């Protein structure tokens, strides 16, 4: 077998054992034939990675902001992304890392690439909402979703650095991680940017400081050789020559601080224009999160007078008492501006979710509007 041009770092280990590129073929086939579902995903990716015949990897978006898309990304750009992560977070060879993300999406795949390229000692476990409960080891680095982080608070001491992505981190969760020795970072990125291209510390040593705009954290800071701008809509534009062939225009509304820093405001797709006033659902959701324990989101529905009216949708079985109490609590919420108060509240037994566990807002809204009146 011809040696793969995508060489494996001499310090790379998978579940405690070093494998060369040649040996990874056997490991991958073993995962595919005899492993569990998550190991089969790892095996399939490893075969694609060390395949000499292809210099690209097929990646699929989660579909949380629209129809899932397929991308073919060059392996060399994935390597560049891995090197940038290692440098930004100071993660050298022999870093002990935990992979608790599925390997069929960018977050999990980049954990494997970082380990292969940077020479990490990577342990892979089944992706669950409580990834640290069954381990008695310590790690230098791990990537999690906000949900995984929220269920791992009692065990975070076993990891030195954690990056959190795949969804917004709530203010209540940020408050709960203050003072912990683990360094926890929120990252910004997407499949098109080959994982994260900006980050900010969620539990800074100096503590949290509230800004006039309501933010209590520092802005996202660009990684090396990445710069930002906005278009005429106020949406983020990303220039990253190592990983992007051209400037990427997103649908993320941001407040620019400098070409290297920004505050994320929300998705332009989600903005509700009610009576000429633009309302950011993500902002309203942050203000309501302490009132509602069930999954929920804020959206807009067509309205003859206002154009759109703000609504609140909660994943909860219908109950007159619950609905009445919730309406009273929302109406009395002092954090909400006049135009942010939902005009209607809907209870739905089960939301529509993406394969990565995010709420599919568009799909859930379609289900809501299709229900009989």
Protein Blocks (a to p, Z undefined) as FASTA:
>chain_A
ZZdfbdcdfkbceehiacdfklmmmmmmmmmmmmcfklmmmmmmmmmmmpmkbccdcddd
ehlnoccddddddfklmmmmmmmmmmmnopaehiacddfbdfkbfklmmmmmmmmmnopa
cddddddfblmlmpcbdcfbdcddfklmmmmmmmmmmpfbdcdehiacdfklmmmmgoia
bdcddddddfklnpaabdcdfbdfkbpaddfkopabdcddddehiacdddfkopacdddf
klpcbdcddfbdcddfbfkbccdfbdfklpcceehiacdfklmmmmmmmmpmbdcddddd
ddfklopacdddddddddfklmmmmmmmmmmmmkbcfklpcfbdcddfbacddfkopacf
klmmmmmmmpcZZ
